[in-house]
Amino acid sequence: MPTNNKPNRLIAEKSPYLLQHAHNPVNWFPWGEEAFKKAKRENKPVLVSIGYSTCH
């Protein structure tokens, strides 16, 4: 996936999973009130990514 030099708001998170997406071009929100308020204000659904795991 292409990366972006400017980090998104996930850069402030502690989770390794969230941090690995902090430089991609998606305007991600971590789980929290900011995301829900924006969705309500814009009358948009909240999409949740629960992550993924690979077994080796």
ABEGO torsion letter per residue (X at the ends): XBBBABBBAAAABABAAAAAAAABABBBBBBEAAAAAAAAAAGBBBBBBAEBBBBX
